[in-house]
Amino acid sequence: MNFRRLTLAGCVAAVLCTPAAVMADTDSNTNSNSDDVHELKKVDVSALPLGSDSPSTPYSVMDQQALTQKGEDTLGETLKDQPGVHSDTFGGGASRPVIRGQGGPRVGVLNDGSQVLDASTISPDHAVTVDPMLARQVEVLRGPSTLLYGSGASGGVVNVLDNRIPTQRPRDGVEGFVGARANTAADENATAAGVTFSATDHLVFRVEGSRRDADDYEVNGFESLTVPGTYAESDNGSIGASWVGDQGYFGMAYSYRRDNYGLPGHSHEFEECQANGTVLDCPTGGHNHTHDHDEIVPYVDLASRRVDARGEYQNPFDGIASIRFRGNHTDYRHHEIEEGVIGSTFTNKGGDARLEVEHNPFGNWRGVVGMQYTRFDFSSLGAEAFVPKTETESLAVFLVEEYTLNEQWSFELGARQEHLTQTPDVRNGQPLAKVTADNASFSGAANWGFAPGYELVLSATHSGRAPSAQELYADGVHLATNTYECGLLSDCGGGLRDLDDEVSLGANLNLRKTEGDWLFDLGVFENRINNYIYARTLDQQEDFRLIKYSQRDATFTGAEASVSYYGIEPLGVTVFGDMVRATFDDGGYLPRIPAKRLGTRLNTYVGHFDGELEFYRSFAQDQIAGFEETTPSYDMVNATLSYRLRGDQRYTFFVRGNNLLGEEVFNHASFLASTVPEPGRNLTVGTRIEF
């Protein structure tokens, strides 16, 4: 169905209707009785080791309603408006979350507590293999508890929850959903469906799937109305089964994903470039004049097969509250296809297993102890095999304990010990250095409830991170990002560099008000990282760069704030913003740091309608690294109107307008910040039916 002709009328209707219509913020619980006390909505956050009553870690949650109304095609785009979260967009098929200015291997992406083993940490043009349309909740953690999911997650952790493995018997023996969405910017059509049913009193099955088809997206203010290579197609499917009892469950699921998406900004003109010391040596001077600029844009053909196992046993014996297990085995590969020929192939095969044991309260203490084992083989083959085949293996033990002193004071302590080994294959017949690392991480927090509904939380973390295989061994052209990459242990880019683990010391201070007409969460943070590993640009020809992974001490300082007022029924007003400043201790700025944001959000509700009008300004990013360009500011206006009907079935219909001002938007956190703009003015309509 083509909704292009509805764009202008729909956007105007959304803007005019929303202020007079709706209001239920996803972070609050409001209703039409003005005598009711507003308070932050209580949600179950499974990624918090002690549950949602553990307040030391700053977090945000997108529940099912928020995902229905605001969900996007990729995980990064879905989360980019959460506090402190941006996205390293790469066209229409790939984007990862950037949390507090950090991305890639410093942001852990989990699927119900188990690592997502794809290739997205290697490069921003590699998709994260989770589908927001099949998620029931997405959790973002920032701060001390993130170390329990890996010593490298200094930026944060994203945990995507789904229903592929049933955890309880469905009411009336069967339940499920059907969803559909269409968007004007890329003539997108997306559908999803899932059903859970009981075969016996204890055996429960789940079947679900989704499909998305989007063309190259449109932009505003450019002679070319579409951006070549921003199209994307995706198919997902899974089948799962669980044995569900009175004290818990155990289940398994098989999932398959297939993607086909373009690579915008990909250029063949620099294929023959080499690193000559610290400068680029390009035989054609960066211009291959026999190159046909009208050729088909290169694209990714991705396939991922995954088997998950999950289980929980509650109160198995005296002293133990629950035992939880998460594990997966993934077989991932993607081809990068150029002019009909496979130019490069990336594979990642391996598994992740995690066991947690929560003990019953012992005096004023309660806590969780666990272990995690991960092993995977990553390889790249073909013309762009810039990272050698590498086997990565890690074993970790961790714990977190909370001590409640009284009604006002509580304290949290956490620790993780991890042993990591990375074993590379030979390159050009020469052996490469094997790297091992032992990193200990610690966290502590104090929570002071100094008045009813008020909390002041101070938390601190000390953690270590070993370099990734890409940061260690990269050596070659990576055309998707227009770079020639040189690792710490590679001869290119000026030779070998000293190798040290990153050591991070971070602190968070949050002031929260959780009851009353005024609700707020005001937070500041600082993260000092010794031996910070970053991609340093040494030379550049046009848009092609020579980068060398290097280490320098760096400091990330920032703030995240949200202040809401619900004293005028049925309206609610929220002012929000975030910022991060990332500098090297010896001077200069880090590359690709997101710009500051400041905005306001108006919510309202009337009967079965609720809606939102949002405005924020993304300021110009002029704190730039060498070879970067200033990214201009822009004003973003978004509006959502939804209708929900409850009965024997629940129906949700929504219309959402994004970038209603038609701004020309460039994302400074993207590798394509100066060459590929973000989507222009667009309208999305969709529905979700639950039964």
C-alpha positions as CSV (number, residue, x, y, z in Angstrom):
1,M,0.0,0.0,0.0
2,N,1.3,3.4,-0.9
3,F,0.9,6.1,1.8
4,R,2.9,8.8,0.1
5,R,-0.1,10.9,-0.7
6,L,-1.2,10.9,2.9
7,T,2.0,12.4,4.2
8,L,1.1,16.1,4.4
9,A,-2.5,15.7,5.6
10,G,-1.5,13.0,8.1
11,C,1.3,15.1,9.6
12,V,-0.9,18.1,10.0
13,A,-3.6,16.0,11.6
14,A,-1.2,14.5,14.0
15,V,0.2,17.8,15.1
16,L,-3.2,19.5,15.6
17,C,-4.9,16.6,17.3
18,T,-2.2,15.5,19.7
19,P,-2.2,18.5,22.1
20,A,-5.9,18.2,22.6
21,A,-6.0,14.5,22.8
22,V,-3.7,12.4,24.7
23,M,-1.3,11.8,27.6
24,A,0.3,8.8,29.2
25,D,4.0,8.9,29.4
26,T,5.7,5.6,29.2
27,D,7.6,6.5,32.3
28,S,4.6,7.4,34.4
29,N,1.3,6.2,35.6
30,T,-1.5,8.7,35.2
31,N,-5.2,8.6,35.2
32,S,-8.1,11.0,35.0
33,N,-8.7,11.4,38.8
34,S,-7.0,14.5,39.8
35,D,-6.8,13.3,43.5
36,D,-4.6,10.4,42.5
37,V,-0.9,10.6,43.3
38,H,1.3,10.4,40.2
39,E,4.3,8.1,40.6
40,L,6.9,6.5,38.3
41,K,5.5,3.3,36.8
42,K,7.0,0.2,38.4
43,V,8.4,-2.2,35.7
44,D,10.1,-5.5,36.0
45,V,13.7,-5.0,34.6
46,S,15.2,-8.5,34.2
47,A,18.7,-7.2,33.4
48,L,19.0,-5.8,36.9
49,P,20.4,-8.7,38.9
50,L,18.3,-7.9,41.9
51,G,15.2,-6.9,40.0
52,S,13.5,-3.5,39.7
53,D,13.9,-2.9,43.4
54,S,17.7,-2.4,42.8
55,P,17.9,1.4,42.3
56,S,21.6,2.0,42.0
57,T,21.8,1.6,38.2
58,P,20.3,4.3,35.9
59,Y,18.1,2.6,33.4
60,S,15.2,3.2,31.0
61,V,12.7,0.8,29.6
62,M,10.6,0.7,26.4
63,D,7.6,-1.5,27.1
64,Q,5.3,-3.2,24.6
65,Q,3.1,0.0,24.1
66,A,6.2,2.2,23.5
67,L,7.7,-0.4,21.1
68,T,4.4,-0.5,19.2
69,Q,4.1,3.3,18.9
70,K,7.8,4.3,18.5
71,G,9.6,1.2,17.4
72,E,11.8,1.5,14.4
73,D,13.4,-0.9,12.0
74,T,16.7,-1.3,13.8
75,L,17.7,-1.5,17.4
76,G,19.8,1.7,17.4
77,E,17.0,3.8,15.8
78,T,14.4,2.3,18.2
79,L,16.4,3.5,21.2
80,K,18.0,6.7,20.0
81,D,15.5,8.9,22.0
82,Q,16.2,7.2,25.3
83,P,18.2,9.2,27.9
84,G,21.9,9.2,27.0
85,V,21.3,6.9,24.0
86,H,22.0,7.7,20.3
87,S,22.6,5.6,17.2
88,D,25.5,5.0,14.8
89,T,23.2,4.8,11.8
90,F,24.4,3.2,8.6
91,G,21.6,3.5,6.0
92,G,18.3,1.7,6.5
93,G,19.6,-1.8,7.4
94,A,22.0,-1.4,10.3
95,S,22.5,0.7,13.4
96,R,23.7,0.0,17.0
97,P,23.0,2.0,20.2
98,V,25.6,4.5,21.3
99,I,25.4,5.0,25.0
100,R,27.0,8.0,26.8
101,G,29.2,8.5,23.7
102,Q,30.4,4.9,23.5
103,G,29.4,2.2,21.0
104,G,30.7,-1.0,19.3
105,P,32.2,-3.5,21.8
106,R,31.7,-1.1,24.7
107,V,27.9,-1.5,24.5
108,G,26.7,-5.0,25.3
109,V,23.6,-6.2,23.4
110,L,21.8,-9.1,25.0
111,N,18.8,-11.2,24.1
112,D,17.1,-12.0,27.4
113,G,20.4,-11.9,29.2
114,S,22.4,-13.9,26.6
115,Q,24.9,-12.3,24.3
116,V,23.9,-11.6,20.7
117,L,26.7,-13.2,18.7
118,D,26.7,-11.4,15.3
119,A,29.3,-9.1,13.7
120,S,27.8,-5.8,14.6
121,T,30.7,-4.9,17.1
122,I,33.1,-5.1,14.2
123,S,31.6,-2.4,12.0
124,P,28.6,-0.1,12.0
125,D,27.5,-1.5,8.6
126,H,26.8,-4.9,10.2
127,A,23.3,-5.3,11.5
128,V,22.3,-6.2,15.0
129,T,20.3,-9.5,14.7
130,V,17.4,-8.6,16.9
131,D,14.0,-7.4,15.6
132,P,12.2,-4.7,17.6
133,M,8.8,-5.8,16.2
134,L,9.2,-9.2,17.9
135,A,10.4,-7.7,21.2
136,R,8.1,-7.3,24.3
137,Q,10.5,-5.0,26.2
138,V,13.8,-3.4,25.7
139,E,16.0,-2.4,28.7
140,V,18.9,0.1,28.7
141,L,21.3,0.0,31.7
142,R,23.9,2.6,32.3
143,G,26.2,2.4,35.3
144,P,27.5,-0.1,37.8
145,S,25.4,-3.2,37.2
146,T,26.6,-3.4,33.5
147,L,29.9,-5.0,34.6
148,L,28.0,-8.2,35.4
149,Y,27.4,-8.7,31.6
150,G,31.0,-8.2,30.5
151,S,34.1,-6.2,31.5
152,G,33.9,-4.4,28.2
153,A,30.4,-2.9,28.7
154,S,31.7,0.4,30.0
155,G,29.2,2.3,27.9
156,G,26.1,0.4,28.9
157,V,24.0,-2.7,28.2
158,V,20.9,-3.2,26.1
159,N,18.7,-6.2,26.9
160,V,16.0,-7.2,24.4
161,L,13.2,-9.4,25.8
162,D,11.0,-11.5,23.6
163,N,8.5,-14.3,23.8
164,R,10.2,-17.0,21.7
165,I,10.6,-19.3,24.8
166,P,7.3,-19.4,26.8
167,T,7.7,-18.8,30.6
168,Q,4.1,-19.4,31.6
169,R,1.0,-21.1,30.3
170,P,-1.3,-18.9,28.2
171,R,-4.7,-17.9,29.4
172,D,-7.5,-19.9,27.8
173,G,-4.8,-22.2,26.2
174,V,-3.8,-19.7,23.4
175,E,-2.6,-16.1,23.0
176,G,-0.8,-14.1,20.5
177,F,-0.6,-11.0,18.4
178,V,-0.6,-9.6,14.8
179,G,1.1,-6.3,13.9
180,A,1.6,-4.3,10.8
181,R,3.3,-1.0,9.9
182,A,3.8,1.2,6.9
183,N,6.1,4.2,6.4
184,T,6.2,6.8,3.7
185,A,10.0,7.7,3.7
186,A,11.0,4.3,2.3
187,D,7.6,2.9,1.1
188,E,8.1,0.5,3.9
189,N,5.8,-2.4,4.8
190,A,6.4,-4.5,7.9
191,T,4.4,-7.2,9.5
192,A,4.8,-9.5,12.5
193,A,2.8,-12.2,14.2
194,G,3.2,-14.7,17.0
195,V,1.1,-17.3,18.8
196,T,1.6,-19.2,22.1
197,F,-0.4,-22.3,22.8
198,S,-0.5,-25.2,25.4
199,A,-0.2,-28.7,24.1
200,T,-0.6,-30.2,27.6
201,D,-0.8,-28.9,31.1
202,H,2.9,-28.3,31.1
203,L,4.1,-28.3,27.5
204,V,3.8,-24.8,25.8
205,F,4.8,-23.9,22.2
206,R,5.6,-20.6,20.6
207,V,5.7,-19.7,16.9
208,E,6.5,-16.2,15.6
209,G,7.8,-14.3,12.6
210,S,8.2,-11.0,11.0
211,R,8.9,-9.5,7.5
212,R,10.1,-6.1,6.5
213,D,10.5,-4.6,3.0
214,A,11.7,-1.0,2.5
215,D,13.0,0.9,-0.5
216,D,15.7,3.6,-0.5
217,Y,14.5,6.3,1.9
218,E,13.7,9.9,1.0
219,V,15.5,13.0,2.4
220,N,14.6,16.7,2.5
221,G,16.4,19.6,0.8
222,F,18.5,17.6,-1.6
223,E,18.5,17.4,-5.4
224,S,18.4,13.6,-5.1
225,L,15.1,12.7,-3.4
226,T,16.4,9.3,-2.2
227,V,19.7,8.0,-0.8
228,P,21.0,5.0,-2.9
229,G,21.8,2.0,-0.9
230,T,19.4,2.7,2.1
231,Y,16.9,0.0,1.2
232,A,16.5,-3.0,3.5
233,E,14.6,-6.4,3.6
234,S,14.4,-8.7,6.5
235,D,12.7,-12.0,7.4
236,N,12.7,-13.5,10.9
237,G,11.1,-16.7,12.2
238,S,11.4,-18.9,15.3
239,I,9.7,-21.9,17.0
240,G,10.1,-22.6,20.7
241,A,8.8,-25.0,23.3
242,S,8.9,-25.0,27.2
243,W,8.0,-27.2,30.0
244,V,6.2,-25.0,32.5
245,G,5.7,-26.0,36.1
246,D,4.6,-24.4,39.4
247,Q,8.2,-23.5,40.3
248,G,9.6,-22.5,37.0
249,Y,10.2,-23.5,33.4
250,F,12.8,-24.7,30.9
251,G,12.6,-24.2,27.2
252,M,14.4,-24.0,23.9
253,A,13.9,-22.2,20.6
254,Y,15.3,-22.2,17.1
255,S,15.5,-18.9,15.2
256,Y,16.4,-18.0,11.7
257,R,17.0,-14.5,10.3
258,R,17.7,-13.3,6.7
259,D,18.6,-9.8,5.7
260,N,19.3,-8.0,2.5
261,Y,20.3,-4.3,2.7
262,G,22.3,-1.8,0.9
263,L,25.6,-0.1,1.8
264,P,25.4,3.7,1.2
265,G,28.6,5.6,0.8
266,H,30.4,2.5,-0.4
267,S,33.1,3.3,-2.9
268,H,35.4,1.2,-5.2
269,E,37.7,4.1,-6.0
270,F,40.0,3.3,-3.1
271,E,40.2,-0.5,-3.4
272,E,43.9,-0.5,-4.2
273,C,45.0,1.9,-1.5
274,Q,47.7,0.8,0.9
275,A,49.1,2.1,4.2
276,N,52.6,3.5,3.6
277,G,53.7,4.2,7.1
278,T,51.3,6.9,8.4
279,V,50.1,8.0,4.9
280,L,47.8,6.5,2.3
281,D,49.3,5.3,-1.0
282,C,46.6,5.1,-3.6
283,P,47.8,4.2,-7.1
284,T,45.0,6.1,-8.9
285,G,45.2,9.0,-6.5
286,G,41.8,8.0,-5.1
287,H,40.1,8.1,-8.5
288,N,39.6,5.1,-10.7
289,H,38.4,6.8,-13.8
290,T,37.3,3.6,-15.4
291,H,34.9,3.1,-12.5
292,D,31.2,3.1,-13.5
293,H,29.4,5.4,-11.0
294,D,26.0,4.0,-12.2
295,E,26.7,0.5,-11.0
296,I,24.4,-1.3,-8.5
297,V,25.1,-0.3,-4.9
298,P,26.9,-3.1,-3.0
299,Y,24.7,-4.9,-0.5
300,V,24.8,-7.3,2.5
301,D,23.3,-10.8,2.3
302,L,23.0,-11.9,5.9
303,A,21.8,-15.2,7.5
304,S,21.8,-16.1,11.1
305,R,20.7,-19.4,12.8
306,R,20.4,-19.4,16.6
307,V,19.4,-21.9,19.2
308,D,18.4,-20.5,22.6
309,A,17.9,-22.3,26.0
310,R,16.4,-20.6,29.0
311,G,15.2,-21.8,32.3
312,E,14.4,-20.7,35.9
313,Y,13.8,-22.8,39.0
314,Q,12.3,-20.9,42.0
315,N,12.9,-22.0,45.6
316,P,14.7,-25.2,44.7
317,F,15.9,-25.7,48.3
318,D,16.4,-23.8,51.5
319,G,18.4,-20.6,51.2
320,I,18.1,-20.3,47.4
321,A,15.4,-18.0,45.9
322,S,16.0,-19.0,42.2
323,I,18.4,-20.5,39.7
324,R,18.4,-18.9,36.2
325,F,20.1,-20.2,33.1
326,R,20.6,-18.5,29.7
327,G,22.5,-19.9,26.8
328,N,22.7,-19.8,23.0
329,H,24.6,-21.2,20.0
330,T,24.8,-19.0,16.9
331,D,25.9,-19.6,13.4
332,Y,26.1,-16.2,11.7
333,R,27.4,-15.2,8.3
334,H,27.0,-12.4,5.9
335,H,28.3,-11.7,2.4
336,E,29.1,-8.2,1.1
337,I,28.2,-8.4,-2.6
338,E,29.6,-6.1,-5.2
339,E,28.4,-6.1,-8.8
340,G,26.9,-9.5,-8.3
341,V,30.1,-11.1,-6.9
342,I,30.8,-11.9,-3.2
343,G,33.6,-9.5,-2.3
344,S,33.8,-10.4,1.4
345,T,32.3,-12.9,3.8
346,F,32.1,-12.5,7.6
347,T,31.2,-15.4,9.9
348,N,30.8,-15.8,13.6
349,K,30.1,-19.2,15.2
350,G,30.0,-19.8,18.9
351,G,27.9,-19.8,22.0
352,D,27.3,-18.1,25.3
353,A,26.1,-19.7,28.6
354,R,25.2,-17.9,31.8
355,L,24.1,-19.3,35.2
356,E,22.8,-17.1,38.1
357,V,21.9,-18.2,41.6
358,E,19.9,-15.8,43.8
359,H,20.0,-16.5,47.5
360,N,17.3,-15.7,50.0
361,P,17.8,-12.7,52.3
362,F,20.4,-13.4,54.9
363,G,19.9,-10.8,57.6
364,N,19.9,-7.5,55.7
365,W,21.7,-9.0,52.7
366,R,20.3,-10.3,49.4
367,G,22.2,-11.0,46.3
368,V,23.1,-13.0,43.2
369,V,26.2,-15.0,42.3
370,G,26.9,-16.5,38.8
371,M,29.3,-17.5,36.1
372,Q,29.4,-16.9,32.3
373,Y,31.3,-18.8,29.5
374,T,31.6,-17.5,26.0
375,R,33.4,-18.9,23.0
376,F,33.2,-17.9,19.3
377,D,35.2,-18.0,16.1
378,F,35.1,-14.9,14.0
379,S,36.5,-14.8,10.5
380,S,36.5,-12.5,7.5
381,L,37.3,-13.8,4.0
382,G,37.7,-12.2,0.6
383,A,38.9,-8.8,-0.7
384,E,38.1,-7.0,2.5
385,A,39.4,-9.6,5.0
386,F,40.9,-7.0,7.2
387,V,40.5,-9.1,10.4
388,P,42.1,-12.6,10.6
389,K,40.2,-15.6,11.8
390,T,40.2,-15.3,15.6
391,E,39.1,-17.6,18.3
392,T,37.8,-15.7,21.4
393,E,37.2,-17.5,24.7
394,S,36.2,-16.0,28.1
395,L,35.2,-17.3,31.5
396,A,33.9,-15.1,34.2
397,V,32.4,-15.3,37.7
398,F,30.4,-12.4,39.2
399,L,28.3,-11.4,42.2
400,V,26.2,-8.5,43.4
401,E,25.0,-8.0,46.9
402,E,22.6,-5.4,48.4
403,Y,22.6,-4.4,52.1
404,T,19.5,-2.6,53.5
405,L,20.4,-0.6,56.6
406,N,17.0,1.0,57.3
407,E,14.1,2.6,55.4
408,Q,16.4,5.4,54.2
409,W,19.7,3.8,53.4
410,S,20.7,0.8,51.2
411,F,24.1,-0.2,49.7
412,E,25.1,-2.4,46.7
413,L,28.4,-4.1,46.0
414,G,29.4,-6.0,42.8
415,A,32.4,-7.7,41.4
416,R,33.4,-9.6,38.2
417,Q,36.5,-11.6,37.4
418,E,37.1,-12.5,33.8
419,H,39.8,-14.4,31.9
420,L,39.9,-13.8,28.1
421,T,42.0,-15.5,25.4
422,Q,42.1,-14.4,21.8
423,T,43.9,-16.7,19.4
424,P,44.4,-15.4,15.8
425,D,45.1,-17.5,12.7
426,V,48.1,-16.8,10.5
427,R,48.3,-13.9,8.1
428,N,50.3,-14.2,4.9
429,G,51.8,-17.3,6.3
430,Q,53.1,-15.5,9.4
431,P,51.8,-16.3,13.0
432,L,50.1,-13.5,14.9
433,A,50.4,-12.9,18.7
434,K,48.0,-14.7,21.0
435,V,46.6,-12.3,23.6
436,T,45.4,-13.2,27.1
437,A,43.9,-10.9,29.7
438,D,42.6,-11.1,33.3
439,N,40.4,-8.3,34.3
440,A,38.8,-7.6,37.7
441,S,35.8,-5.2,37.9
442,F,34.2,-3.8,41.0
443,S,31.2,-1.6,41.7
444,G,29.6,0.1,44.7
445,A,26.5,2.2,45.3
446,A,24.7,4.0,48.1
447,N,21.0,4.9,48.0
448,W,19.7,7.5,50.4
449,G,15.9,7.9,50.5
450,F,16.1,11.2,52.4
451,A,12.4,12.0,52.1
452,P,9.2,10.2,50.9
453,G,9.5,9.9,47.1
454,Y,13.0,11.3,46.9
455,E,16.2,9.4,46.3
456,L,19.9,10.4,46.0
457,V,22.1,7.7,44.5
458,L,25.9,7.6,44.2
459,S,27.5,4.8,42.4
460,A,31.1,4.0,41.2
461,T,32.7,1.4,39.0
462,H,36.2,0.2,38.4
463,S,36.6,-2.1,35.4
464,G,39.0,-3.4,32.8
465,R,38.6,-4.2,29.1
466,A,40.9,-6.1,26.8
467,P,41.1,-5.0,23.1
468,S,38.8,-6.7,20.6
469,A,40.1,-8.8,17.7
470,Q,39.5,-5.9,15.3
471,E,41.4,-3.4,17.5
472,L,44.3,-5.9,17.8
473,Y,44.7,-7.4,14.3
474,A,43.0,-5.3,11.7
475,D,45.1,-4.7,8.6
476,G,43.3,-3.8,5.3
477,V,40.8,-1.9,3.3
478,H,37.3,-1.6,4.8
479,L,35.3,0.0,2.0
480,A,31.9,0.1,3.8
481,T,33.3,2.7,6.2
482,N,35.8,4.2,3.7
483,T,38.8,3.3,5.8
484,Y,42.0,1.4,5.8
485,E,42.2,-0.1,9.3
486,C,45.4,-0.9,11.2
487,G,45.3,-2.7,14.5
488,L,47.4,-2.2,17.6
489,L,49.4,-5.3,16.7
490,S,49.6,-4.7,13.0
491,D,52.6,-3.5,11.1
492,C,50.7,-0.9,9.1
493,G,49.9,2.6,10.2
494,G,53.3,3.3,11.7
495,G,54.0,-0.2,13.1
496,L,53.3,-2.0,16.4
497,R,52.0,-0.1,19.4
498,D,52.3,-0.8,23.1
499,L,49.4,-3.0,24.2
500,D,47.6,-2.3,27.5
501,D,44.1,-3.1,28.8
502,E,41.7,-0.3,29.2
503,V,41.1,0.6,32.9
504,S,37.9,2.6,33.6
505,L,36.9,4.4,36.7
506,G,33.4,5.8,36.5
507,A,30.9,7.5,38.9
508,N,27.2,8.4,38.7
509,L,25.2,10.8,40.9
510,N,21.4,10.7,40.4
511,L,18.7,12.7,42.2
512,R,15.2,11.3,41.7
513,K,11.6,12.3,42.6
514,T,9.3,9.3,42.1
515,E,5.9,10.6,43.6
516,G,3.7,13.6,43.2
517,D,2.8,16.0,40.4
518,W,6.5,16.7,39.8
519,L,8.6,13.7,38.8
520,F,12.3,14.0,37.8
521,D,15.5,12.1,37.4
522,L,18.6,14.3,37.3
523,G,22.0,12.6,36.7
524,V,25.6,13.4,36.1
525,F,28.4,11.0,35.3
526,E,32.2,10.9,34.7
527,N,34.2,8.0,33.3
528,R,37.9,8.2,33.2
529,I,39.5,5.6,31.0
530,N,43.2,4.9,31.0
531,N,44.6,3.5,27.7
532,Y,41.4,4.2,25.9
533,I,41.4,2.5,22.5
534,Y,40.1,4.5,19.6
535,A,40.4,4.7,15.8
536,R,42.9,7.5,15.2
537,T,42.8,9.0,11.7
538,L,46.3,9.4,10.3
539,D,45.6,10.5,6.7
540,Q,42.7,11.2,4.4
541,Q,42.1,11.3,0.7
542,E,38.6,12.8,-0.1
543,D,36.3,10.6,2.1
544,F,38.7,7.7,2.5
545,R,40.8,7.6,5.7
546,L,43.7,5.7,7.1
547,I,43.0,4.8,10.7
548,K,45.3,3.3,13.4
549,Y,43.9,1.9,16.6
550,S,45.7,3.7,19.3
551,Q,45.6,4.3,23.1
552,R,45.4,7.5,25.0
553,D,43.9,8.4,28.4
554,A,40.4,9.9,28.0
555,T,37.5,11.3,30.1
556,F,33.8,11.1,29.4
557,T,31.7,13.7,31.3
558,G,28.0,14.2,30.9
559,A,24.5,14.7,32.2
560,E,21.0,13.2,31.6
561,A,17.9,14.9,32.9
562,S,14.1,14.4,32.7
563,V,11.6,16.6,34.6
564,S,7.8,16.0,34.2
565,Y,4.8,17.8,35.6
566,Y,1.3,16.1,35.7
567,G,-0.6,18.6,37.8
568,I,-3.0,19.7,35.1
569,E,-5.2,16.8,34.0
570,P,-5.2,15.4,31.4
571,L,-1.9,17.0,30.3
572,G,1.6,16.2,31.1
573,V,4.8,18.1,30.2
574,T,8.3,16.8,30.2
575,V,11.6,18.6,29.7
576,F,14.5,16.4,28.8
577,G,18.1,16.5,27.6
578,D,21.4,14.8,27.6
579,M,25.0,15.7,26.8
580,V,28.4,14.1,26.8
581,R,31.9,15.7,26.5
582,A,34.7,13.3,25.6
583,T,38.3,14.6,25.7
584,F,41.8,13.2,25.7
585,D,43.6,14.0,28.9
586,D,46.5,15.4,27.0
587,G,44.2,17.6,24.8
588,G,41.8,17.2,21.9
589,Y,38.4,15.6,21.4
590,L,37.4,12.0,20.6
591,P,35.8,11.2,17.3
592,R,32.1,10.6,16.6
593,I,30.7,11.9,19.9
594,P,26.9,12.7,19.7
595,A,25.8,16.3,20.0
596,K,23.9,17.8,22.9
597,R,20.1,17.5,23.0
598,L,17.4,19.5,24.8
599,G,13.7,19.2,24.3
600,T,10.2,19.1,25.6
601,R,7.4,16.5,25.3
602,L,3.6,17.1,25.7
603,N,1.4,14.1,26.5
604,T,-2.4,13.9,26.9
605,Y,-5.1,11.3,26.9
606,V,-8.9,11.4,26.3
607,G,-10.8,8.1,26.6
608,H,-9.2,5.5,24.5
609,F,-7.0,8.0,22.8
610,D,-3.5,9.0,23.9
611,G,-0.9,11.0,22.1
612,E,2.4,12.9,22.2
613,L,3.9,15.9,20.7
614,E,7.7,16.2,21.0
615,F,10.2,18.8,20.1
616,Y,14.0,18.8,20.7
617,R,17.0,20.5,19.4
618,S,20.2,18.7,18.5
619,F,22.9,21.2,18.8
620,A,25.8,21.6,16.4
621,Q,28.7,19.3,17.2
622,D,31.8,21.4,17.0
623,Q,33.9,19.5,19.5
624,I,35.5,17.5,16.9
625,A,38.6,15.2,16.4
626,G,41.2,15.6,13.7
627,F,39.9,15.2,10.1
628,E,36.3,15.5,11.4
629,E,33.8,18.2,10.2
630,T,31.4,20.1,12.3
631,T,27.9,18.7,12.2
632,P,25.1,21.3,12.0
633,S,22.3,21.6,14.5
634,Y,18.7,20.7,13.7
635,D,15.2,20.9,15.2
636,M,13.2,17.7,15.4
637,V,9.4,17.6,15.8
638,N,7.6,14.3,16.2
639,A,4.0,13.5,16.9
640,T,2.1,10.3,17.8
641,L,-1.6,9.6,18.1
642,S,-2.9,6.2,19.1
643,Y,-6.3,4.6,19.8
644,R,-6.6,1.6,22.0
645,L,-9.8,-0.6,22.5
646,R,-9.9,-3.2,25.2
647,G,-12.4,-6.1,25.2
648,D,-12.0,-9.8,24.5
649,Q,-9.3,-8.6,22.2
650,R,-7.0,-5.6,22.4
651,Y,-6.6,-3.4,19.4
652,T,-4.1,-0.6,19.0
653,F,-4.0,1.8,16.0
654,F,-1.5,4.5,15.7
655,V,-0.2,7.2,13.4
656,R,3.3,8.8,13.9
657,G,4.9,11.7,12.1
658,N,8.7,12.1,12.4
659,N,10.9,15.0,11.3
660,L,7.7,17.0,10.6
661,L,9.8,20.2,9.9
662,G,11.6,18.4,7.1
663,E,15.0,19.1,8.5
664,E,18.3,18.1,6.8
665,V,19.7,15.8,9.5
666,F,23.3,14.5,9.7
667,N,24.2,12.1,12.6
668,H,27.7,13.0,14.0
669,A,27.9,9.5,15.7
670,S,27.8,7.8,12.3
671,F,30.8,6.9,10.1
672,L,28.7,8.5,7.3
673,A,28.2,11.8,9.2
674,S,29.2,14.1,6.3
675,T,28.0,12.1,3.4
676,V,24.7,10.3,4.1
677,P,21.7,12.3,5.5
678,E,19.0,10.8,7.8
679,P,15.4,10.2,6.6
680,G,13.3,13.3,5.9
681,R,9.7,14.1,6.8
682,N,7.8,10.9,7.1
683,L,4.5,9.3,8.3
684,T,4.1,5.9,9.9
685,V,0.7,4.2,10.4
686,G,0.3,0.8,12.1
687,T,-1.7,-1.5,14.2
688,R,-1.2,-4.3,16.8
689,I,-3.9,-6.8,17.7
690,E,-3.5,-9.0,20.7
691,F,-5.6,-12.0,21.5
